Amino acid sequence: MELNKQQAIALLEEFNKGEFHLKHGHIVGDVMRWYANELGYGDEADFWEIVGLLHDLDFELYPDEHCIKSQEIMRSRGLDERLIRATASHGYGLHFDGLPEPQHEMEKVLFATDELTGLIGAVAVMRPSKSCDDLELKSVKKKYKDKKFAAGCSRDVIEQGAAMLGWELDQLIDMTIQAMRASENVD
């Protein structure tokens, strides 16, 4: 079964109550939609957005089973295997053996941008404007180099994601800044 956006939001809200997790899901959903359109997958933009919305479905309730429990939840509801695989693949190499390696460009974008959206968001809130609207690549790069800043955002994962996509790190960061500027869920 495929979900529409409203059904995906309802599922996200069933398993996530905290403002941070809900907002993160919406931001990553928006970023994924932007990338779908930017990379020539506009006909799949709804699906890319739903993958972004639901990528951390299980994290709030089951952090120790992240990307495992979400597969169980989605399968028990008869959801599309493409959705299950895509959301689970963002945890590749991070949590448990057996998670699928990102294959499709969409899975690689999710892998690369999940952590990066957190880092960019952290940089933005430190600015006088508290916004991505005037955020520049050089500002993110400066904070990126400081391993203590937004320490929970893995630079290794971000760099692996850029490599999976065959992109330079600067390209990934710049495009993700643009995607976050376009998001209605970024303050």
LUMLO-96678 format. One record per atom (N, C-alpha, C, O): residue in one letter; x, y, z. Coordinates in pm, whole numbers, plus 32768, in hexadecimal, padded with zeros to 4 digits. Layout:
AXYZ ...
END
This chain:
M80547F8A8000 M800080008000 M8059807D8000 M80BE80838047 E803280DE7FB0 E8079815E7FAE E802F81C28006 E7FB481BC8013 L807A821B8041 L804182828096 L803E8307804E L809483237FFA N7FDA8359806E N7FE183E48042 N8020843480B5 N803B83FE8120 K803884B3809E K807D85058101 K8032850B8185 K806F84FF81F0 Q7FB0851C8181 Q7F62852581FD Q7F6984A4824D Q7F7484A782C7 Q7F6484328207 Q7F7083B1824C Q7FFC83A18288 Q800A836A82F5 A806183CF8241 A80EA83C78273 A80FB841E82EF A813B83F58350 I80C1849482EE I80C984ED8362 I808184AD83D9 I80B384B2844A A800E847183C1 A7FC5842E842D A801883BC8469 A801A83AB84E3 L805B836F8414 L80AF83038445 L8126833B8494 L8148830784FE L816483A38460 L81D383E384A7 L81A684118531 L81EC83FB8594 E8131844F8539 E80FE848485B8 E80D084178617 E80C9842D8690 E80B083A385E2 E808A83328638 E81028301868A E80F282D986FD F81788306864F F81F082D18690 F824F833D86C4 F82B4831D8702 N823083BA86AA N8286842986D5 N82308497870F N81D284C686CF K825184BF8789 K8206852A87CD K825C85A687E3 K8228861587ED G82DD859487EA G833886038806 G834386628791 G834B8638871D E834486E287B0 E834A87498749 E83C6873A86F0 E83BE874B8677 F8438871A872F F84B4870C86E2 F84A886A18677 F84C986B98603 H8479862B869D H846F85BC863C H840985D885CF H841F85B7855A L839A861585F3 L833486368590 L836A869E852D L835B868F84B3 K83AA87048562 K83E0876D850B K844D873684B0 K845287558439 H84A586E284E8 H850F86A68498 H84D486558425 H8504865E83B4 G846C86078440 G842C85BA83D6 G83F686138367 G840785F582F1 H83B6867F838E H837F86DB8329 H83EF872182DA H83E387328260 I84598749831E I84C7878C82D7 I8507872B8274 I851D874F8200 V852586B382A0 V856486528245 V8504862F81D3 V8530861C8162 G8483862881EE G842186138183 G84268682811C G8426866880A4 D842B86FE814A D8433877180EF D84B5876E809E D84B587898026 V8523874E80E2 V85A58748809F V85A386DB8033 V85D686EF7FC5 M8569866A8054 M856285FD7FF2 M850C86247F79 M852F86037F08 R849D86687F91 R844986977F22 R849986F67EC9 R849486EC7E4E W84E187537F06 W853287B37EBB W859887697E64 W85A687877DEE Y85DE87097E9F Y864286BE7E54 Y8601866F7DE2 Y863A86687D75 A858E86347DF8 A854A85E97D8E A853386437D15 A854E861B7CA4 N850386BA7D2E N84E987187CC1 N856B87487C82 N857487547C07 E85CE87637CD3 E864F87967CA3 E869B872F7C4F E86DF87527BEF L868E86B07C73 L86DC86467C32 L869185FF7BC1 L86C1859C7B8A G861B86327B9F G85D185F97B2E G857185887B51 G8548853D7AF9 Y854D857D7BCF Y84EE85167BFA Y846A85567C27 Y842885247C82 G844485C37BE7 G83CC860B7C0E G835085B67C13 G82F685CF7C63 D834985517BBB D82D484F97BBB D82D084A07C37 D826984627C53 E833D84987C82 E8342844A7CFC E835484A27D79 E8375846F7DE4 A833F85237D6B A8356857F7DDA A8300855E7E53 A832F856A7EC5 D828485347E3E D822F850F7EB0 D826B849A7EFD D826F849C7F78 F829B84357EB4 F82D883C17EF5 F835683E87F40 F836A83BF7FB2 W83AC84377F01 W842784647F43 W840584AE7FC5 W8447849B802B E839E85027FC0 E8377854D8038 E834884F080A6 E836B8503811B I82FA848C8083 I82C7842C80E7 I833A83DD8124 I833A83C3819C V839C83B780D3 V841383748107 V845783CD816F V847D839F81DA G8466844C814F G84A384AA81AE G845184BA822D G848884BE829B L83CE84C4821E L837784D18292 L8386845B82F1 L8389846D836B L838E83E382BA L8388836A830B L8410832A8329 L841582BF8366 H847D836882FE H84FF8326830D H85248306839D H856982A483B6 D84F7835683FC D8514833E848A D8497831484D7 D848B8331854E L843B82D28494 L83BC82AB84D0 L83CC826C855A L8380828B85B5 D842E82158568 D843D81C885E4 D849E82048648 D84AB81D086B7 F84E182708625 F855082A18678 F852582CF8703 F856B82B38765 E84B58314870D E848D8349878F E846A82D987F2 E849482DD8866 L841E827787C5 L83F3820B881F L845681978828 L845E8154888F Y84A1818187BE Y84F9810C87B9 Y858681338789 Y85B580FF8723 P85CB818C87D1 P864E81B987A1 P86B481488793 P870D814E873E D86A880E287E7 D8707807387E0 D86E780108770 D87357FB68754 E867480228731 E864C7FCC86C1 E862E80208644 E85E27FF785ED H866B8096863F H865380F385D2 H867180B3854A H86D980738539 C861880C284EE C861C808D8465 C85F97FF88461 C85E97FC083F4 I85EE7FB784D2 I85C17F2C84D8 I852C7F2B84FA I84DB7EEE84B3 K85097F6F8566 K847D7F738593 K84247FB58529 K83B27F8A8515 S8456801C84E6 S8405805F8480 S83DE7FFE8411 S836F800683DC Q84387FA383ED Q84187F3F8386 Q83A47EE583B4 Q834A7EC58368 E83AA7EBD8433 E833F7E69846C E82BA7EB5846B E82537E7F8443 I82BE7F328497 I82447F84849C I82087F928410 I81907F7C83FC M825B7FB583B1 M822A7FCC8329 M81F87F4B82E8 M81917F4C82A5 R823E7EDD82FC R82117E5D82C3 R818E7E318302 R81387DF982BD S817D7E488384 S81007E1F83C6 S80887E6C8390 S80167E41839F R80A37EDD8351 R80397F2F8316 R802E7F1E8280 R7FE07F62823E G807E7EC1824A G80787EA481BB G80AC7F128162 G807E7F2280F1 L810C7F608194 L813F7FCF8144 L81A17F9E80D9 L81D97F3180E2 D81B27FF18076 D82057FD78001 D82947FB4802B D82D27FFA807B E82C97F477FF5 E83527F1C8014 E83BA7F847FEA E84237F8E8028 R839D7FD27F82 R83FB803C7F5A R840C80A27FCB R847B80D07FE5 L839E80C4800C L83A08122807C L83EE80E680F1 L843F812A8130 I83D58069810E I84178025817D I84AE80208166 I84FD804181BE R84D47FF780EE R85637FEE80CD R85A5807880D2 R86128087810B A856480DC8097 A859F81628090 A85B5819D811B A861F81D48137 T855281918172 T856181CA81F8 T85CB817D8248 T861781BA8294 A85D080FA8239 A863280AA8283 A86C080C28252 A871F80BA829F S86CF80E181D1 S875580EF8198 S87A1816781CF S881C816B81C6 H875B81C98209 H87A5823C823F H87F4821782BC H8849826382E9 G87D881A182F5 G882381728368 G889481138344 G88D480DA839C Y88AE810382C2 Y891580A68294 Y899C80C282D7 Y89CE813382D8 G89D580598310 G8A598063834C G8A5D80AD83D0 G8AC980C08409 L89EC80D68402 L89EB8128847A L89BA80DF84F6 L89ED80F68563 H895A808784E6 H8918804E855B H89237FB68560 H89607F7E85BB F88E77F748500 F88DE7EE38502 F890F7EAA847E F89007EE88414 D89487E348485 D89687DEC840A D88E67DCA83C3 D887E7DB88402 G88EC7DC38341 G88777D9882F4 G88207E0882BF G87C27DED8274 L883D7E8482E4 L87F07EF082A9 L881E7F03821A L88967EF881FD P87C17F1E81C0 P87E77F268132 P88427F9E8114 P882F800B814A E88A27F8780BD E88F87FF38090 E88AA804C8031 E8864801A7FD9 P88B580CF803F P887181287FE1 P889B810A7F51 P891281067F32 Q883980F57EFA Q885380D67E6E Q881F81457E12 Q886A817F7DC3 H879F81627E1F H875E81C67DCC H879282517DF5 H87B782667E68 E879582AE7D97 E87C383357DB6 E877483717E2A E87AC83BA7E7C M86F483547E32 M86A083867E9E M86D183537F25 M86D683A07F85 E86F682D57F2E E8728829C7FAC E87AD82DD7FD2 E87C782F68048 K880082F77F70 K888183387F8A K886F83C77FB9 K88B883F68011 V880E840D7F7E V87F184977FAA V87C18496803B V87ED84E9808B L8769843A805D L8739843180E7 L87AD84158146 L87B9845681AE F880183B58123 F887483928176 F88CC840E818C F88F8842881FC A88E484598122 A893F84CC8128 A890385438170 A894B858B81B6 T8883855A8162 T884885D68195 T880A85CB821F T87F486318260 D87ED85558250 D87AE854682D3 D8801858B833E D87CE85E28386 E887F85688349 E88D885A683AD E88F48638838A E88FC868E83E1 L890486528309 L892886D882DC L88BC873F82FA L88DC87B2831A T883E871A82F2 T87D487798312 T87DE87A683A4 T87C4881A83C4 G8804874983FB G8816876D8488 G888787CF849B G887B882F84E7 L88F587B78458 L896988108463 L894A889A842B L896B89008469 I890D889E83B6 I88E9891F8379 I8886896A83D2 I889289E383E4 G882589238408 G87C589618463 G8808899C84DE G87E38A07850C A886C89548513 A88B589858588 A89058A048566 A890C8A6085B7 V89408A0784F0 V89888A8084C6 V89268AF484B7 V89428B6484E2 A88B48ADA847A A88528B448461 A88228B8684E3 A88168C0084E9 V88078B368549 V87D28B7185C5 V883B8BC4860F V88188C118668 M88B98BB585EC M89238C05862B M89338C8D85E7 M89768CE6861C R88F68C9E8574 R89038D1B8528 R88A48D858561 R883F8D62859E P88C48E03854F P88698E6D857E P87DB8E5D8544 P87798E798588 S87D28E3284C7 S874F8E228487 S87088DA384B3 S868F8D9684A0 K87528D4584EC K871E8CC18513 K86D98C7C849E K86738C3884AF S87118C8D8428 S86D18C6083AC S87388C25834C S87AF8C428353 C87068BD282F2 C87588B9E8283 C87578C00820D C87A78BF381B0 D86FD8C618211 D86ED8CBB819E D876C8D058178 D87848D1E8102 D87BD8D2981DC D88388D7281C0 D88B48D1F81E0 D89238D5381E7 L889F8C9D81F2 L890D8C438214 L89608C248198 L892A8C08812D E89E38C2A81A8 E8A3C8C0E8138 E8A8F8B938153 E8AA28B6B81C6 L8AC08B5780E9 L8B118ADF80F0 L8B888AF1814F L8BA48A9981A0 K8BCC8B638146 K8C448B778198 K8C248B74822D K8C768B45827D S8BAE8BA38254 S8B878BA082E1 S8B748B118311 S8B9D8AED837F V8B348ABF82BE V8B208A3282E1 V8BA589E982E4 V8BBE8999833F K8BFA8A038282 K8C7D89C1827D K8CD189E182F9 K8D16898B832E K8CCA8A5C8327 K8D168A85839E K8CEA8A338417 K8D3D89FF8462 K8C678A28842B K8C3289DC849D K8C4489458487 K8C5688FA84E7 Y8C408919840B Y8C52888B83E8 Y8CDB885A8419 Y8CE787EA8449 K8D3E88AF840D K8DC788898435 K8DD6887C84CC K8E2F883584FB D8D7F88BF8516 D8D8388B985A9 D8D35883D85D6 D8CBA883E85DB K8D7D87D385F6 K8D3D87528619 K8CE8875A8697 K8C91870586AC K8D0087BF86EB K8CAF87CD8764 K8C29880F8747 K8BC987FE8793 F8C21885986DA F8BA4889C86B5 F8B4588348678 F8B6B87EB861C A8ACB882E86AC A8A6787CD867C A8AA887428673 A8AA186FE860C A8AE7871B86E1 A8B35869F86E5 A8AE2862486C3 A8B1985BF8697 G8A60862986D7 G8A0985B786B8 G89F185A48623 G89BA853E85FA C8A1A860385D2 C8A0A85FA8540 C8A8C85C18507 C8AF286058501 S8A88854584DD S8B0084FE84B2 S8B378534842F S8AF7852C83C6 R8BAE856B8437 R8BF2859B83BE R8C1885258365 R8C17853082EB D8C3A84B383A3 D8C5C843B8355 D8BE8840F82FC D8BFB83ED8288 V8B6F84108335 V8AF883E982E7 V8AE0844C8277 V8AC284248206 I8AEC84CC8294 I8AD68533822E I8B3A852081BC I8B1585268147 E8BB7850881DE E8C1F84F58178 E8C0A8473812B E8C1F846F80B2 Q8BE08409816F Q8BC1838B8129 Q8B4E83A280C7 Q8B50836F8057 G8AEB83EE80F2 G8A79840B809B G8AA28459801F G8A7684397FB1 A8AF584BD8031 A8B2785097FBE A8B7284AD7F5F A8B6184B67EE6 A8BC584557F97 A8C1183F87F43 A8BB483977EFA A8BCB83797E85 M8B4D83677F3E M8AEB830D7EFD M8AAD83507E83 M8A9783117E1C L8A9183D17E92 L8A52841E7E27 L8AB684477DBB L8A8E84707D4E G8B37843D7DDA G8B9D84697D7C G8BA985017D78 G8BD0853A7D12 W8B8785427DE7 W8B8885D37DF1 W8BF986007E4D W8C2285B67EA7 E8C2886797E36 E8C8286BA7E94 E8C2E86E27F0F E8BB686FD7F03 L8C6D86E57F82 L8C29870B7FFD L8BEA87967FF1 L8B7987AB801E D8C3287F47FB5 D8BFC887C7FA6 D8B7A887C7F57 D8B1E88C67F78 Q8B73882A7EF0 Q8AF888227E9F Q8A8487F07EF3 Q8A1788287EEE L8A9C87867F40 L8A33874F7F96 L8A0387B67FFB L898B87C8800E I8A6087F9803C I8A3A885C80A1 I89EE88CF8061 I898688F88094 D8A2189037FF2 D89E089757FB0 D895289507F82 D88F4899E7F96 M894388DC7F46 M88BE88B47F17 M885F889F7F8D M87E888C07F83 T889188697FFA T883A8852806D T881388D580AF T87A488E180E3 I886C893780AF I884589BC80DE I87D289F18088 I876F8A2480BD Q87DF89E48005 Q87748A137FAB Q86F189CA7FC8 Q86868A087FCB A86FA89477FDD A868388F87FF9 A86418924807B A85C7892C8085 M8693894280DF M865C896F815F M862089FA8155 M85BF8A1A819A R86598A4E8100 R861D8AD380E9 R85908AC480B0 R85378B1480CF A857C8A5F805F A84FB8A4A801E A84948A09807A A841D8A07805A S84C089D480EC S8467898C8147 S841189EC8197 S84428A4E81D0 E839289CE819B E83378A2081ED E834089F98281 E83068A3C82D6 N8389898E829F N8395895F8329 N8415898D836F N8427897283E5 V846C89D18325 V84E58A098362 V84C48A95838E V84918AE68341 D84E08AB2840E D84C28B378442 D85128BA283FD D85058C19841D 
END
